[in-house]
Amino acid sequence: MAKSKVLNLRISPELKKKARQIAEDDGRSLSNWITHLITREVKKAEKEEKE
């Protein structure tokens, strides 16, 4: 999937710090980790719509 759009969002510095640590622990960049979470939730929502 080509990554061509930018999504700006505001979060607290503390939340960013915690998220970055979780991403690093998972072997991902923060951007990749957030994309992974969004993708997972979209797939979950699509699956629930079909049920």
mmCIF entry with sequence, helices, sheets and N, C-alpha, C, O atoms, coordinates in Angstrom:
data_MODEL
# 
_entry.id   MODEL 
# 
_entity.id                         1 
_entity.type                       polymer 
_entity.pdbx_number_of_molecules   1 
# 
_entity_poly.entity_id                      1 
_entity_poly.type                           'polypeptide(L)' 
_entity_poly.nstd_linkage                   no 
_entity_poly.nstd_monomer                   no 
_entity_poly.pdbx_seq_one_letter_code       MAKSKVLNLRISPELKKKARQIAEDDGRSLSNWITHLITREVKKAEKEEKE 
_entity_poly.pdbx_seq_one_letter_code_can   MAKSKVLNLRISPELKKKARQIAEDDGRSLSNWITHLITREVKKAEKEEKE 
_entity_poly.pdbx_strand_id                 A 
# 
loop_
_entity_poly_seq.entity_id 
_entity_poly_seq.num 
_entity_poly_seq.mon_id 
_entity_poly_seq.hetero 
1 1  MET n 
1 2  ALA n 
1 3  LYS n 
1 4  SER n 
1 5  LYS n 
1 6  VAL n 
1 7  LEU n 
1 8  ASN n 
1 9  LEU n 
1 10 ARG n 
1 11 ILE n 
1 12 SER n 
1 13 PRO n 
1 14 GLU n 
1 15 LEU n 
1 16 LYS n 
1 17 LYS n 
1 18 LYS n 
1 19 ALA n 
1 20 ARG n 
1 21 GLN n 
1 22 ILE n 
1 23 ALA n 
1 24 GLU n 
1 25 ASP n 
1 26 ASP n 
1 27 GLY n 
1 28 ARG n 
1 29 SER n 
1 30 LEU n 
1 31 SER n 
1 32 ASN n 
1 33 TRP n 
1 34 ILE n 
1 35 THR n 
1 36 HIS n 
1 37 LEU n 
1 38 ILE n 
1 39 THR n 
1 40 ARG n 
1 41 GLU n 
1 42 VAL n 
1 43 LYS n 
1 44 LYS n 
1 45 ALA n 
1 46 GLU n 
1 47 LYS n 
1 48 GLU n 
1 49 GLU n 
1 50 LYS n 
1 51 GLU n 
# 
_struct_asym.id          A 
_struct_asym.entity_id   1 
# 
loop_
_struct_conf.conf_type_id 
_struct_conf.id 
_struct_conf.pdbx_PDB_helix_id 
_struct_conf.beg_label_comp_id 
_struct_conf.beg_label_asym_id 
_struct_conf.beg_label_seq_id 
_struct_conf.pdbx_beg_PDB_ins_code 
_struct_conf.end_label_comp_id 
_struct_conf.end_label_asym_id 
_struct_conf.end_label_seq_id 
_struct_conf.pdbx_end_PDB_ins_code 
_struct_conf.beg_auth_comp_id 
_struct_conf.beg_auth_asym_id 
_struct_conf.beg_auth_seq_id 
_struct_conf.end_auth_comp_id 
_struct_conf.end_auth_asym_id 
_struct_conf.end_auth_seq_id 
_struct_conf.pdbx_PDB_helix_class 
_struct_conf.details 
_struct_conf.pdbx_PDB_helix_length 
HELX_P HELX_P1 AA1 PRO A 13 ? ASP A 25 ? PRO A 13 ASP A 25 1 ? 13 
HELX_P HELX_P2 AA2 LEU A 30 ? LYS A 50 ? LEU A 30 LYS A 50 1 ? 21 
# 
_struct_conf_type.id          HELX_P 
_struct_conf_type.criteria    ? 
_struct_conf_type.reference   ? 
# 
loop_
_atom_site.group_PDB 
_atom_site.id 
_atom_site.type_symbol 
_atom_site.label_atom_id 
_atom_site.label_alt_id 
_atom_site.label_comp_id 
_atom_site.label_asym_id 
_atom_site.label_entity_id 
_atom_site.label_seq_id 
_atom_site.pdbx_PDB_ins_code 
_atom_site.Cartn_x 
_atom_site.Cartn_y 
_atom_site.Cartn_z 
_atom_site.occupancy 
_atom_site.B_iso_or_equiv 
_atom_site.pdbx_formal_charge 
_atom_site.auth_seq_id 
_atom_site.auth_comp_id 
_atom_site.auth_asym_id 
_atom_site.auth_atom_id 
_atom_site.pdbx_PDB_model_num 
ATOM 1   N N  . MET A 1 1  ? 0.857   -1.171  0.000  1.00 0.00 ? 1  MET A N  1 
ATOM 2   C CA . MET A 1 1  ? 0.000   0.000   0.000  1.00 0.00 ? 1  MET A CA 1 
ATOM 3   C C  . MET A 1 1  ? 0.901   1.231   0.000  1.00 0.00 ? 1  MET A C  1 
ATOM 4   O O  . MET A 1 1  ? 1.765   1.381   0.863  1.00 0.00 ? 1  MET A O  1 
ATOM 5   N N  . ALA A 1 2  ? 0.688   2.102   -0.973 1.00 0.00 ? 2  ALA A N  1 
ATOM 6   C CA . ALA A 1 2  ? 1.476   3.326   -1.050 1.00 0.00 ? 2  ALA A CA 1 
ATOM 7   C C  . ALA A 1 2  ? 1.068   4.286   0.059  1.00 0.00 ? 2  ALA A C  1 
ATOM 8   O O  . ALA A 1 2  ? -0.116  4.489   0.325  1.00 0.00 ? 2  ALA A O  1 
ATOM 9   N N  . LYS A 1 3  ? 2.048   4.857   0.683  1.00 0.00 ? 3  LYS A N  1 
ATOM 10  C CA . LYS A 1 3  ? 1.778   5.814   1.753  1.00 0.00 ? 3  LYS A CA 1 
ATOM 11  C C  . LYS A 1 3  ? 1.936   7.208   1.172  1.00 0.00 ? 3  LYS A C  1 
ATOM 12  O O  . LYS A 1 3  ? 3.052   7.667   0.925  1.00 0.00 ? 3  LYS A O  1 
ATOM 13  N N  . SER A 1 4  ? 0.812   7.876   0.957  1.00 0.00 ? 4  SER A N  1 
ATOM 14  C CA . SER A 1 4  ? 0.893   9.161   0.275  1.00 0.00 ? 4  SER A CA 1 
ATOM 15  C C  . SER A 1 4  ? 0.171   10.292  0.997  1.00 0.00 ? 4  SER A C  1 
ATOM 16  O O  . SER A 1 4  ? 0.248   11.439  0.557  1.00 0.00 ? 4  SER A O  1 
ATOM 17  N N  . LYS A 1 5  ? -0.510  10.010  2.062  1.00 0.00 ? 5  LYS A N  1 
ATOM 18  C CA . LYS A 1 5  ? -1.253  11.040  2.782  1.00 0.00 ? 5  LYS A CA 1 
ATOM 19  C C  . LYS A 1 5  ? -0.646  11.268  4.150  1.00 0.00 ? 5  LYS A C  1 
ATOM 20  O O  . LYS A 1 5  ? -0.114  10.352  4.777  1.00 0.00 ? 5  LYS A O  1 
ATOM 21  N N  . VAL A 1 6  ? -0.737  12.495  4.593  1.00 0.00 ? 6  VAL A N  1 
ATOM 22  C CA . VAL A 1 6  ? -0.245  12.855  5.919  1.00 0.00 ? 6  VAL A CA 1 
ATOM 23  C C  . VAL A 1 6  ? -1.435  13.115  6.818  1.00 0.00 ? 6  VAL A C  1 
ATOM 24  O O  . VAL A 1 6  ? -2.395  13.776  6.420  1.00 0.00 ? 6  VAL A O  1 
ATOM 25  N N  . LEU A 1 7  ? -1.370  12.592  8.031  1.00 0.00 ? 7  LEU A N  1 
ATOM 26  C CA . LEU A 1 7  ? -2.419  12.788  9.022  1.00 0.00 ? 7  LEU A CA 1 
ATOM 27  C C  . LEU A 1 7  ? -1.797  13.510  10.213 1.00 0.00 ? 7  LEU A C  1 
ATOM 28  O O  . LEU A 1 7  ? -0.954  12.954  10.917 1.00 0.00 ? 7  LEU A O  1 
ATOM 29  N N  . ASN A 1 8  ? -2.212  14.726  10.424 1.00 0.00 ? 8  ASN A N  1 
ATOM 30  C CA . ASN A 1 8  ? -1.708  15.489  11.573 1.00 0.00 ? 8  ASN A CA 1 
ATOM 31  C C  . ASN A 1 8  ? -2.670  15.317  12.731 1.00 0.00 ? 8  ASN A C  1 
ATOM 32  O O  . ASN A 1 8  ? -3.886  15.411  12.563 1.00 0.00 ? 8  ASN A O  1 
ATOM 33  N N  . LEU A 1 9  ? -2.122  15.068  13.897 1.00 0.00 ? 9  LEU A N  1 
ATOM 34  C CA . LEU A 1 9  ? -2.950  14.986  15.088 1.00 0.00 ? 9  LEU A CA 1 
ATOM 35  C C  . LEU A 1 9  ? -2.165  15.517  16.280 1.00 0.00 ? 9  LEU A C  1 
ATOM 36  O O  . LEU A 1 9  ? -0.934  15.537  16.281 1.00 0.00 ? 9  LEU A O  1 
ATOM 37  N N  . ARG A 1 10 ? -2.899  15.938  17.275 1.00 0.00 ? 10 ARG A N  1 
ATOM 38  C CA . ARG A 1 10 ? -2.277  16.478  18.478 1.00 0.00 ? 10 ARG A CA 1 
ATOM 39  C C  . ARG A 1 10 ? -2.501  15.507  19.638 1.00 0.00 ? 10 ARG A C  1 
ATOM 40  O O  . ARG A 1 10 ? -3.619  15.071  19.913 1.00 0.00 ? 10 ARG A O  1 
ATOM 41  N N  . ILE A 1 11 ? -1.410  15.194  20.292 1.00 0.00 ? 11 ILE A N  1 
ATOM 42  C CA . ILE A 1 11 ? -1.475  14.381  21.504 1.00 0.00 ? 11 ILE A CA 1 
ATOM 43  C C  . ILE A 1 11 ? -0.509  14.997  22.514 1.00 0.00 ? 11 ILE A C  1 
ATOM 44  O O  . ILE A 1 11 ? 0.378   15.772  22.158 1.00 0.00 ? 11 ILE A O  1 
ATOM 45  N N  . SER A 1 12 ? -0.699  14.643  23.748 1.00 0.00 ? 12 SER A N  1 
ATOM 46  C CA . SER A 1 12 ? 0.175   15.185  24.788 1.00 0.00 ? 12 SER A CA 1 
ATOM 47  C C  . SER A 1 12 ? 1.580   14.596  24.633 1.00 0.00 ? 12 SER A C  1 
ATOM 48  O O  . SER A 1 12 ? 1.740   13.490  24.118 1.00 0.00 ? 12 SER A O  1 
ATOM 49  N N  . PRO A 1 13 ? 2.577   15.329  25.073 1.00 0.00 ? 13 PRO A N  1 
ATOM 50  C CA . PRO A 1 13 ? 3.950   14.807  25.026 1.00 0.00 ? 13 PRO A CA 1 
ATOM 51  C C  . PRO A 1 13 ? 4.101   13.489  25.787 1.00 0.00 ? 13 PRO A C  1 
ATOM 52  O O  . PRO A 1 13 ? 4.855   12.611  25.368 1.00 0.00 ? 13 PRO A O  1 
ATOM 53  N N  . GLU A 1 14 ? 3.393   13.356  26.888 1.00 0.00 ? 14 GLU A N  1 
ATOM 54  C CA . GLU A 1 14 ? 3.480   12.121  27.677 1.00 0.00 ? 14 GLU A CA 1 
ATOM 55  C C  . GLU A 1 14 ? 2.897   10.931  26.909 1.00 0.00 ? 14 GLU A C  1 
ATOM 56  O O  . GLU A 1 14 ? 3.473   9.843   26.914 1.00 0.00 ? 14 GLU A O  1 
ATOM 57  N N  . LEU A 1 15 ? 1.760   11.140  26.256 1.00 0.00 ? 15 LEU A N  1 
ATOM 58  C CA . LEU A 1 15 ? 1.158   10.060  25.466 1.00 0.00 ? 15 LEU A CA 1 
ATOM 59  C C  . LEU A 1 15 ? 2.070   9.682   24.302 1.00 0.00 ? 15 LEU A C  1 
ATOM 60  O O  . LEU A 1 15 ? 2.236   8.501   23.999 1.00 0.00 ? 15 LEU A O  1 
ATOM 61  N N  . LYS A 1 16 ? 2.657   10.675  23.655 1.00 0.00 ? 16 LYS A N  1 
ATOM 62  C CA . LYS A 1 16 ? 3.580   10.392  22.547 1.00 0.00 ? 16 LYS A CA 1 
ATOM 63  C C  . LYS A 1 16 ? 4.771   9.590   23.043 1.00 0.00 ? 16 LYS A C  1 
ATOM 64  O O  . LYS A 1 16 ? 5.193   8.638   22.387 1.00 0.00 ? 16 LYS A O  1 
ATOM 65  N N  . LYS A 1 17 ? 5.313   9.961   24.185 1.00 0.00 ? 17 LYS A N  1 
ATOM 66  C CA . LYS A 1 17 ? 6.458   9.243   24.753 1.00 0.00 ? 17 LYS A CA 1 
ATOM 67  C C  . LYS A 1 17 ? 6.104   7.782   25.020 1.00 0.00 ? 17 LYS A C  1 
ATOM 68  O O  . LYS A 1 17 ? 6.869   6.878   24.685 1.00 0.00 ? 17 LYS A O  1 
ATOM 69  N N  . LYS A 1 18 ? 4.949   7.563   25.620 1.00 0.00 ? 18 LYS A N  1 
ATOM 70  C CA . LYS A 1 18 ? 4.515   6.189   25.920 1.00 0.00 ? 18 LYS A CA 1 
ATOM 71  C C  . LYS A 1 18 ? 4.252   5.407   24.643 1.00 0.00 ? 18 LYS A C  1 
ATOM 72  O O  . LYS A 1 18 ? 4.636   4.242   24.540 1.00 0.00 ? 18 LYS A O  1 
ATOM 73  N N  . ALA A 1 19 ? 3.605   6.032   23.676 1.00 0.00 ? 19 ALA A N  1 
ATOM 74  C CA . ALA A 1 19 ? 3.310   5.361   22.406 1.00 0.00 ? 19 ALA A CA 1 
ATOM 75  C C  . ALA A 1 19 ? 4.600   5.012   21.668 1.00 0.00 ? 19 ALA A C  1 
ATOM 76  O O  . ALA A 1 19 ? 4.730   3.919   21.117 1.00 0.00 ? 19 ALA A O  1 
ATOM 77  N N  . ARG A 1 20 ? 5.547   5.943   21.660 1.00 0.00 ? 20 ARG A N  1 
ATOM 78  C CA . ARG A 1 20 ? 6.820   5.682   20.985 1.00 0.00 ? 20 ARG A CA 1 
ATOM 79  C C  . ARG A 1 20 ? 7.537   4.488   21.629 1.00 0.00 ? 20 ARG A C  1 
ATOM 80  O O  . ARG A 1 20 ? 8.125   3.669   20.922 1.00 0.00 ? 20 ARG A O  1 
ATOM 81  N N  . GLN A 1 21 ? 7.494   4.384   22.954 1.00 0.00 ? 21 GLN A N  1 
ATOM 82  C CA . GLN A 1 21 ? 8.140   3.270   23.638 1.00 0.00 ? 21 GLN A CA 1 
ATOM 83  C C  . GLN A 1 21 ? 7.471   1.945   23.286 1.00 0.00 ? 21 GLN A C  1 
ATOM 84  O O  . GLN A 1 21 ? 8.150   0.949   23.039 1.00 0.00 ? 21 GLN A O  1 
ATOM 85  N N  . ILE A 1 22 ? 6.143   1.935   23.264 1.00 0.00 ? 22 ILE A N  1 
ATOM 86  C CA . ILE A 1 22 ? 5.425   0.714   22.890 1.00 0.00 ? 22 ILE A CA 1 
ATOM 87  C C  . ILE A 1 22 ? 5.765   0.318   21.463 1.00 0.00 ? 22 ILE A C  1 
ATOM 88  O O  . ILE A 1 22 ? 5.989   -0.858  21.175 1.00 0.00 ? 22 ILE A O  1 
ATOM 89  N N  . ALA A 1 23 ? 5.803   1.304   20.566 1.00 0.00 ? 23 ALA A N  1 
ATOM 90  C CA . ALA A 1 23 ? 6.142   1.038   19.164 1.00 0.00 ? 23 ALA A CA 1 
ATOM 91  C C  . ALA A 1 23 ? 7.543   0.447   19.056 1.00 0.00 ? 23 ALA A C  1 
ATOM 92  O O  . ALA A 1 23 ? 7.755   -0.542  18.353 1.00 0.00 ? 23 ALA A O  1 
ATOM 93  N N  . GLU A 1 24 ? 8.494   1.053   19.751 1.00 0.00 ? 24 GLU A N  1 
ATOM 94  C CA . GLU A 1 24 ? 9.865   0.549   19.724 1.00 0.00 ? 24 GLU A CA 1 
ATOM 95  C C  . GLU A 1 24 ? 9.955   -0.864  20.282 1.00 0.00 ? 24 GLU A C  1 
ATOM 96  O O  . GLU A 1 24 ? 10.680  -1.701  19.744 1.00 0.00 ? 24 GLU A O  1 
ATOM 97  N N  . ASP A 1 25 ? 9.225   -1.133  21.355 1.00 0.00 ? 25 ASP A N  1 
ATOM 98  C CA . ASP A 1 25 ? 9.207   -2.476  21.938 1.00 0.00 ? 25 ASP A CA 1 
ATOM 99  C C  . ASP A 1 25 ? 8.633   -3.495  20.962 1.00 0.00 ? 25 ASP A C  1 
ATOM 100 O O  . ASP A 1 25 ? 8.965   -4.679  21.016 1.00 0.00 ? 25 ASP A O  1 
ATOM 101 N N  . ASP A 1 26 ? 7.761   -3.016  20.061 1.00 0.00 ? 26 ASP A N  1 
ATOM 102 C CA . ASP A 1 26 ? 7.141   -3.872  19.055 1.00 0.00 ? 26 ASP A CA 1 
ATOM 103 C C  . ASP A 1 26 ? 7.974   -3.918  17.769 1.00 0.00 ? 26 ASP A C  1 
ATOM 104 O O  . ASP A 1 26 ? 7.585   -4.568  16.799 1.00 0.00 ? 26 ASP A O  1 
ATOM 105 N N  . GLY A 1 27 ? 9.112   -3.232  17.765 1.00 0.00 ? 27 GLY A N  1 
ATOM 106 C CA . GLY A 1 27 ? 9.983   -3.238  16.590 1.00 0.00 ? 27 GLY A CA 1 
ATOM 107 C C  . GLY A 1 27 ? 9.471   -2.367  15.458 1.00 0.00 ? 27 GLY A C  1 
ATOM 108 O O  . GLY A 1 27 ? 9.775   -2.621  14.293 1.00 0.00 ? 27 GLY A O  1 
ATOM 109 N N  . ARG A 1 28 ? 8.694   -1.337  15.789 1.00 0.00 ? 28 ARG A N  1 
ATOM 110 C CA . ARG A 1 28 ? 8.093   -0.486  14.770 1.00 0.00 ? 28 ARG A CA 1 
ATOM 111 C C  . ARG A 1 28 ? 8.439   0.979   15.047 1.00 0.00 ? 28 ARG A C  1 
ATOM 112 O O  . ARG A 1 28 ? 8.766   1.366   16.169 1.00 0.00 ? 28 ARG A O  1 
ATOM 113 N N  . SER A 1 29 ? 8.354   1.769   13.988 1.00 0.00 ? 29 SER A N  1 
ATOM 114 C CA . SER A 1 29 ? 8.409   3.212   14.180 1.00 0.00 ? 29 SER A CA 1 
ATOM 115 C C  . SER A 1 29 ? 7.063   3.644   14.741 1.00 0.00 ? 29 SER A C  1 
ATOM 116 O O  . SER A 1 29 ? 6.085   2.901   14.664 1.00 0.00 ? 29 SER A O  1 
ATOM 117 N N  . LEU A 1 30 ? 7.014   4.832   15.301 1.00 0.00 ? 30 LEU A N  1 
ATOM 118 C CA . LEU A 1 30 ? 5.749   5.330   15.829 1.00 0.00 ? 30 LEU A CA 1 
ATOM 119 C C  . LEU A 1 30 ? 4.714   5.431   14.709 1.00 0.00 ? 30 LEU A C  1 
ATOM 120 O O  . LEU A 1 30 ? 3.561   5.040   14.892 1.00 0.00 ? 30 LEU A O  1 
ATOM 121 N N  . SER A 1 31 ? 5.117   5.945   13.568 1.00 0.00 ? 31 SER A N  1 
ATOM 122 C CA . SER A 1 31 ? 4.204   6.074   12.435 1.00 0.00 ? 31 SER A CA 1 
ATOM 123 C C  . SER A 1 31 ? 3.676   4.708   11.994 1.00 0.00 ? 31 SER A C  1 
ATOM 124 O O  . SER A 1 31 ? 2.477   4.547   11.766 1.00 0.00 ? 31 SER A O  1 
ATOM 125 N N  . ASN A 1 32 ? 4.558   3.744   11.877 1.00 0.00 ? 32 ASN A N  1 
ATOM 126 C CA . ASN A 1 32 ? 4.142   2.405   11.466 1.00 0.00 ? 32 ASN A CA 1 
ATOM 127 C C  . ASN A 1 32 ? 3.237   1.766   12.496 1.00 0.00 ? 32 ASN A C  1 
ATOM 128 O O  . ASN A 1 32 ? 2.279   1.081   12.138 1.00 0.00 ? 32 ASN A O  1 
ATOM 129 N N  . TRP A 1 33 ? 3.523   1.975   13.767 1.00 0.00 ? 33 TRP A N  1 
ATOM 130 C CA . TRP A 1 33 ? 2.701   1.402   14.833 1.00 0.00 ? 33 TRP A CA 1 
ATOM 131 C C  . TRP A 1 33 ? 1.292   1.978   14.803 1.00 0.00 ? 33 TRP A C  1 
ATOM 132 O O  . TRP A 1 33 ? 0.315   1.242   14.940 1.00 0.00 ? 33 TRP A O  1 
ATOM 133 N N  . ILE A 1 34 ? 1.183   3.298   14.622 1.00 0.00 ? 34 ILE A N  1 
ATOM 134 C CA . ILE A 1 34 ? -0.128  3.938   14.543 1.00 0.00 ? 34 ILE A CA 1 
ATOM 135 C C  . ILE A 1 34 ? -0.893  3.438   13.321 1.00 0.00 ? 34 ILE A C  1 
ATOM 136 O O  . ILE A 1 34 ? -2.088  3.155   13.410 1.00 0.00 ? 34 ILE A O  1 
ATOM 137 N N  . THR A 1 35 ? -0.211  3.327   12.181 1.00 0.00 ? 35 THR A N  1 
ATOM 138 C CA . THR A 1 35 ? -0.847  2.794   10.974 1.00 0.00 ? 35 THR A CA 1 
ATOM 139 C C  . THR A 1 35 ? -1.340  1.373   11.217 1.00 0.00 ? 35 THR A C  1 
ATOM 140 O O  . THR A 1 35 ? -2.436  1.011   10.790 1.00 0.00 ? 35 THR A O  1 
ATOM 141 N N  . HIS A 1 36 ? -0.536  0.576   11.897 1.00 0.00 ? 36 HIS A N  1 
ATOM 142 C CA . HIS A 1 36 ? -0.911  -0.802  12.238 1.00 0.00 ? 36 HIS A CA 1 
ATOM 143 C C  . HIS A 1 36 ? -2.187  -0.824  13.096 1.00 0.00 ? 36 HIS A C  1 
ATOM 144 O O  . HIS A 1 36 ? -3.096  -1.616  12.845 1.00 0.00 ? 36 HIS A O  1 
ATOM 145 N N  . LEU A 1 37 ? -2.243  0.043   14.099 1.00 0.00 ? 37 LEU A N  1 
ATOM 146 C CA . LEU A 1 37 ? -3.419  0.095   14.970 1.00 0.00 ? 37 LEU A CA 1 
ATOM 147 C C  . LEU A 1 37 ? -4.669  0.514   14.194 1.00 0.00 ? 37 LEU A C  1 
ATOM 148 O O  . LEU A 1 37 ? -5.731  -0.086  14.361 1.00 0.00 ? 37 LEU A O  1 
ATOM 149 N N  . ILE A 1 38 ? -4.549  1.525   13.361 1.00 0.00 ? 38 ILE A N  1 
ATOM 150 C CA . ILE A 1 38 ? -5.699  1.988   12.575 1.00 0.00 ? 38 ILE A CA 1 
ATOM 151 C C  . ILE A 1 38 ? -6.169  0.886   11.639 1.00 0.00 ? 38 ILE A C  1 
ATOM 152 O O  . ILE A 1 38 ? -7.368  0.629   11.531 1.00 0.00 ? 38 ILE A O  1 
ATOM 153 N N  . THR A 1 39 ? -5.232  0.237   10.964 1.00 0.00 ? 39 THR A N  1 
ATOM 154 C CA . THR A 1 39 ? -5.581  -0.852  10.043 1.00 0.00 ? 39 THR A CA 1 
ATOM 155 C C  . THR A 1 39 ? -6.312  -1.972  10.770 1.00 0.00 ? 39 THR A C  1 
ATOM 156 O O  . THR A 1 39 ? -7.316  -2.489  10.279 1.00 0.00 ? 39 THR A O  1 
ATOM 157 N N  . ARG A 1 40 ? -5.810  -2.343  11.936 1.00 0.00 ? 40 ARG A N  1 
ATOM 158 C CA . ARG A 1 40 ? -6.440  -3.403  12.731 1.00 0.00 ? 40 ARG A CA 1 
ATOM 159 C C  . ARG A 1 40 ? -7.871  -3.033  13.106 1.00 0.00 ? 40 ARG A C  1 
ATOM 160 O O  . ARG A 1 40 ? -8.775  -3.862  12.996 1.00 0.00 ? 40 ARG A O  1 
ATOM 161 N N  . GLU A 1 41 ? -8.081  -1.803  13.544 1.00 0.00 ? 41 GLU A N  1 
ATOM 162 C CA . GLU A 1 41 ? -9.412  -1.376  13.960 1.00 0.00 ? 41 GLU A CA 1 
ATOM 163 C C  . GLU A 1 41 ? -10.371 -1.246  12.781 1.00 0.00 ? 41 GLU A C  1 
ATOM 164 O O  . GLU A 1 41 ? -11.561 -1.531  12.919 1.00 0.00 ? 41 GLU A O  1 
ATOM 165 N N  . VAL A 1 42 ? -9.871  -0.822  11.633 1.00 0.00 ? 42 VAL A N  1 
ATOM 166 C CA . VAL A 1 42 ? -10.720 -0.744  10.433 1.00 0.00 ? 42 VAL A CA 1 
ATOM 167 C C  . VAL A 1 42 ? -11.163 -2.145  10.023 1.00 0.00 ? 42 VAL A C  1 
ATOM 168 O O  . VAL A 1 42 ? -12.338 -2.356  9.722  1.00 0.00 ? 42 VAL A O  1 
ATOM 169 N N  . LYS A 1 43 ? -10.244 -3.097  10.006 1.00 0.00 ? 43 LYS A N  1 
ATOM 170 C CA . LYS A 1 43 ? -10.593 -4.482  9.668  1.00 0.00 ? 43 LYS A CA 1 
ATOM 171 C C  . LYS A 1 43 ? -11.604 -5.048  10.667 1.00 0.00 ? 43 LYS A C  1 
ATOM 172 O O  . LYS A 1 43 ? -12.539 -5.750  10.282 1.00 0.00 ? 43 LYS A O  1 
ATOM 173 N N  . LYS A 1 44 ? -11.412 -4.742  11.935 1.00 0.00 ? 44 LYS A N  1 
ATOM 174 C CA . LYS A 1 44 ? -12.341 -5.197  12.976 1.00 0.00 ? 44 LYS A CA 1 
ATOM 175 C C  . LYS A 1 44 ? -13.737 -4.621  12.746 1.00 0.00 ? 44 LYS A C  1 
ATOM 176 O O  . LYS A 1 44 ? -14.730 -5.342  12.844 1.00 0.00 ? 44 LYS A O  1 
ATOM 177 N N  . ALA A 1 45 ? -13.815 -3.332  12.444 1.00 0.00 ? 45 ALA A N  1 
ATOM 178 C CA . ALA A 1 45 ? -15.095 -2.684  12.191 1.00 0.00 ? 45 ALA A CA 1 
ATOM 179 C C  . ALA A 1 45 ? -15.770 -3.256  10.943 1.00 0.00 ? 45 ALA A C  1 
ATOM 180 O O  . ALA A 1 45 ? -16.983 -3.464  10.931 1.00 0.00 ? 45 ALA A O  1 
ATOM 181 N N  . GLU A 1 46 ? -14.995 -3.505  9.909  1.00 0.00 ? 46 GLU A N  1 
ATOM 182 C CA . GLU A 1 46 ? -15.553 -4.084  8.681  1.00 0.00 ? 46 GLU A CA 1 
ATOM 183 C C  . GLU A 1 46 ? -16.092 -5.473  8.941  1.00 0.00 ? 46 GLU A C  1 
ATOM 184 O O  . GLU A 1 46 ? -17.145 -5.841  8.420  1.00 0.00 ? 46 GLU A O  1 
ATOM 185 N N  . LYS A 1 47 ? -15.382 -6.247  9.738  1.00 0.00 ? 47 LYS A N  1 
ATOM 186 C CA . LYS A 1 47 ? -15.837 -7.600  10.081 1.00 0.00 ? 47 LYS A CA 1 
ATOM 187 C C  . LYS A 1 47 ? -17.137 -7.538  10.869 1.00 0.00 ? 47 LYS A C  1 
ATOM 188 O O  . LYS A 1 47 ? -18.047 -8.330  10.621 1.00 0.00 ? 47 LYS A O  1 
ATOM 189 N N  . GLU A 1 48 ? -17.238 -6.609  11.815 1.00 0.00 ? 48 GLU A N  1 
ATOM 190 C CA . GLU A 1 48 ? -18.448 -6.469  12.617 1.00 0.00 ? 48 GLU A CA 1 
ATOM 191 C C  . GLU A 1 48 ? -19.632 -6.021  11.772 1.00 0.00 ? 48 GLU A C  1 
ATOM 192 O O  . GLU A 1 48 ? -20.766 -6.416  12.044 1.00 0.00 ? 48 GLU A O  1 
ATOM 193 N N  . GLU A 1 49 ? -19.390 -5.203  10.751 1.00 0.00 ? 49 GLU A N  1 
ATOM 194 C CA . GLU A 1 49 ? -20.458 -4.752  9.858  1.00 0.00 ? 49 GLU A CA 1 
ATOM 195 C C  . GLU A 1 49 ? -21.067 -5.915  9.089  1.00 0.00 ? 49 GLU A C  1 
ATOM 196 O O  . GLU A 1 49 ? -22.262 -5.908  8.791  1.00 0.00 ? 49 GLU A O  1 
ATOM 197 N N  . LYS A 1 50 ? -20.253 -6.910  8.769  1.00 0.00 ? 50 LYS A N  1 
ATOM 198 C CA . LYS A 1 50 ? -20.707 -8.063  7.988  1.00 0.00 ? 50 LYS A CA 1 
ATOM 199 C C  . LYS A 1 50 ? -21.523 -9.030  8.818  1.00 0.00 ? 50 LYS A C  1 
ATOM 200 O O  . LYS A 1 50 ? -22.289 -9.824  8.271  1.00 0.00 ? 50 LYS A O  1 
ATOM 201 N N  . GLU A 1 51 ? -21.371 -8.976  10.132 1.00 0.00 ? 51 GLU A N  1 
ATOM 202 C CA . GLU A 1 51 ? -22.066 -9.937  11.002 1.00 0.00 ? 51 GLU A CA 1 
ATOM 203 C C  . GLU A 1 51 ? -23.493 -9.554  11.254 1.00 0.00 ? 51 GLU A C  1 
ATOM 204 O O  . GLU A 1 51 ? -24.205 -10.262 11.965 1.00 0.00 ? 51 GLU A O  1 
# 
